[in-house]
Amino acid sequence: MMDYHEHMKQYYDRRASEYEHNESFREEPSEDLPGLLHAISLLPPARVLDVACGTGFLTQHLGSNLTGLDQSKAMLEAARRRVPWAEFVRGDAFRMPFADHSFDTVFASFFYGLLPLEDRGRFLEEASRVGQELILVEPTPEWTPSGRVEGWEERGLSDGSRYEIYRRYFTADAFAEELDGRILFAGRWMVMAKVSG
Ligand SMILES: C[S@@+](CC[C@H](N)C(=O)[O-])C[C@H]1O[C@@H](n2cnc3c(N)ncnc32)[C@H](O)[C@@H]1O
């Protein structure tokens, strides 16, 4: 059987074209976007790496000294169109093709919570190897009808294929505690935290 990471990568690669037409945010969560973008705009200028950048939806707001990494060729094609001034690299978030301390800030949105607990620590270690500080954005439990904080979700694509995807949702308190980090934005739908290396 394909391991979970390969399964999840395949899901996002196949979803890339749908992601573009049907943005990642549903209508209601977009009420948090002005606050999130404001908090992002307050980050000091830095060499930024956006890990698992997807179609570049948030990458475009991360400044001018910018690199995006994703495993999906299709996602990167969309990101390159959207953020032509950034450099984009195809690679694995657990073994990034960058030297130690190549970046001031490593940013990752809507990625960390896709990782089962045992992988989240591995990702934090890899992020702290390539960058000085890490900024993470994740959805809150508000996204789930039951307010449940973690579990496997069945996701379907328009070609009829089905995928089981793990997702953890974080309240601001749970996020700060797990990361031993500082909350930079706490909205109803999204939370952003900074983890210092
Ligand atoms: C939910 S999307 C988030 C995209 C983007 N950060 C955003 O906020 O819209 C998750 C992304 O993680 C990427 N991804 C999944 N596993 C990965 C891995 N091991 N290495 C690099 N990228 C990965 C997928 O290709 C997908 O683009």
The ligand as an ORCA input file, in Angstrom:
! r2SCAN-3c Opt
* xyz 0 1
  C      -3.544     22.276      1.729
  S      -2.288     22.600      0.526
  C      -1.711     24.189      1.129
  C      -1.145     25.052      0.046
  C      -0.789     26.482      0.421
  N       0.244     26.549      1.440
  C      -2.017     27.292      0.833
  O      -2.041     27.814      1.964
  O      -2.941     27.440      0.002
  C      -0.982     21.489      0.994
  C       0.218     21.501      0.053
  O       1.229     20.639      0.603
  C       1.936     20.052     -0.476
  N       2.671     18.892      0.074
  C       2.140     17.785      0.633
  N       3.127     16.976      1.093
  C       4.314     17.592      0.794
  C       5.670     17.260      1.026
  N       6.012     16.138      1.672
  N       6.619     18.120      0.587
  C       6.288     19.270     -0.064
  N       5.002     19.646     -0.293
  C       4.022     18.819      0.139
  C       0.825     19.720     -1.464
  O       1.326     19.495     -2.767
  C      -0.051     20.977     -1.360
  O       0.334     21.951     -2.299
*
